[in-house]
């Protein structure tokens, strides 16, 4: 009887992590509302929108629906298949990043060539490459587990991969995506058992390389120096950050109310994409920003918990994938928030799950679906089922 009761209790376990699902739903929903609020004035006066105020809302809604549909399909794929075929998404991502650089194929916007035209929408391969690298490096870490203490056999091969990837991304240029991917790769290797000295050396090498990339490129250097004192040149290199800080200041504790932002009225560039958090701060205040931070923090924590649960069942590939997704969302969120608050140089990275951008939203939804798949498989094993 005790054994039967134990089996019954195990099978009463929910199929999904409810906290993870609700935090994601709240972030996606709030993002939809705030994208609409931040983009109304731009849509009414923008070219190609025909003065339609809900232009960006409709497009964002379509991207979100597409992301959820593709995510539902991705959820059906067992983690063992992701592991078995991990090389193919990676090769697809590299091919797309190469195509972006081909004149006549890649679209150039504001001096950056990051998009492929699909006629109706533009595809940004670097957003999907973040997910592809999580899956690829997780499998690489499992395969090379016995050599992670060795630079030549464990670290050198992935370093070569990162150099090729870095070359492609920096040619666009997209330093932000490269930084995020580099952090993902380093974190997954470390979580997989990389030698501590090798890890410390990697961090030092990465920081030195990042500073060199900033110093060697004049526009990056202007951004780097501009964020330290945006008021020194508020109409030049400090323009974006100064208006973001004004938005934070106007918001105060409770904000001016949804739709009441002044900074989104042509003062704050990219208000519905890179600087969405500044609009949230102005309209929802300190309380709204804290709520967003808590939701993201909880989502990242759940990703690491799910990864740990997989690891305790010796499911090391799903464990590293879950934690890699947590690192990706956490690091990109930290950078975007840091830029908005003036503690990091201006960088073109969206706020995951919230900012306007089709590729970003779809890639984020697929990542959440894969994370939920890891959690679902964990729970099926807890119930005594096979997967």
Buried (B, 14 or more C-beta within 10 A) or exposed (E): EEEEEEEEEEEEEEEEBEEBBEBBEBBBEBBBBBBBBBBBBBBBEBEEBEEEBBBBBEBBBBBBEBBBEBBEEBBEEEBEEBBEEBEEBBEBBBEBBBEBBEEEEBBEEEEBBBBBEEEEBBBBBBBBBBBBBBBBBBBBBBEBEEBBBEBEEBBEEBEEBBEEBBEBBBEBBBBBBBBBBBBBBBBBBBBBBBBEEBBEEBEEEBEEEBEEBBEEBEEBBBBBBBBEBBEEBBEEBBBBBBBBBBBBEBBEEEBBEBEEBBBBEEBBBBBBBBBBBBBBBBBBBBEBBEBBBEBBEBBBBBBBBBBEBBBEEEBBBBBBBBBBBBBBBBBBBBBBBBBBBBEBBBBBBBBBBBBBBBBBBBBBBBBBBBBBBBBBBBBBBEBEEEB
